[in-house]
Amino acid sequence: MAKILNSPSKYVQGAGELSRLGNYVKGYGKKALLLISASGYKRIGAVIEKGFEGSGVEIVFDYFNGECCKTEINRLVRIMEEKQCDTVVGIGGGKILDTAKAVAYYRSTPVVICPTIASTDAPCSALSVIYTEEGVFEEYLFLPANPNMVLMDTDVIAKSPVRLTVAGMGDALATYFEARAVQAKDALTCAGGHGTLAAMALAKLCFDTLMEEGVKAKLALEAGVCTKAVEKIIEANTLLSGIGFESGGLAGAHAIHNGFTVLEECHHMYHGEKVAFGTITQLVLEDVPEEELEDVISFCIEVGLPVTLKELGIKEVTKEKIMAVAEAACAPTDTLHNMPFEVTPEKVCAAILAADAYGKYFLGE
């Protein structure tokens, strides 16, 4: 099996880039479906419309219904057909972006991805995470190509809620540890082959950047400014983690995140927040040295990522609830089986409860 690395064709990051969106999109089509939330349109719709003036690209806005599910994807595919759009532009958070990628795939059109937050590593990948209409994980939709372009307007992202960028750090935190596990198993990555040296190097750079710049970036964002540390974290959350997870591989952390989607009391938590706890749980499964576990838990506490089940919203922890999470995480089609040893629901359940205990210990509870 070959080694494969996937990446978007173009990645653009900088202040004010969304106001130039039309000049970028005109290289891909003449009539674009712009998928955005109603609240997103209120915030930046005028900037986007101005960005298309004089570009020669006709635009059709449509509001996202809130979930990356088959019903929503099919609805937008029909709109693409009716309006004869030849390009999709996703503007917003991870579920909007995943939906835009899926719609472009089913319509065989280019797709331009414009995150307004840096909360996940979804933007750069050839992958859409499909949920049910109720928000429960259903499946991964692996796509034949990465986005044609990813555009990050750092002015817009710096104005988003700080918690969202911190959640992105939680998602990015898993990248190196999952890639390391996949490499140890010699398993296949989301790119459909074995990992490359480049992917592993980007995954490690992603982790190092989080450790060096994460706290500084959070403090700067809380002060309402975009510093070099913020720029570096935006790139780590999006590009480094995006290429790192896809071409390095997924293992325990994301599967455990998927397991937590079966608990309705966790639905208010962001993807990256649940992935951060999944990362701690994966490290417990691996029985990593105490120093490494302490470094990760301490980082999570310092930036505000959850380290206990209570912080995930589970007020009453029962063995039955956690076993349900563990069983879902161990689904035959999920990535927990990329760990370099046998994993069972019983082991995952024990690791989740132990991770919760370690979190309480480091919080002084």
WOUR-V303280 format. One record per helix or strand of 3 or more residues. SS is the DSSP state (a for helix, b for strand). FROM is the first residue (numbers start at 0). TO is the last residue. If there is no record, write none. Layout:
<<SS:FROM:TO> <SS:FROM:TO>>
This chain:
<<b:10:13> <a:16:24> <b:30:35> <a:37:51> <b:57:62> <a:69:82> <b:86:91> <a:93:106> <b:109:114> <b:126:130> <b:136:141> <b:148:152> <a:153:157> <a:161:184> <a:196:221> <a:227:247> <a:251:259> <a:263:265> <a:270:285> <a:289:302> <a:318:328> <a:334:337> <a:344:362>>
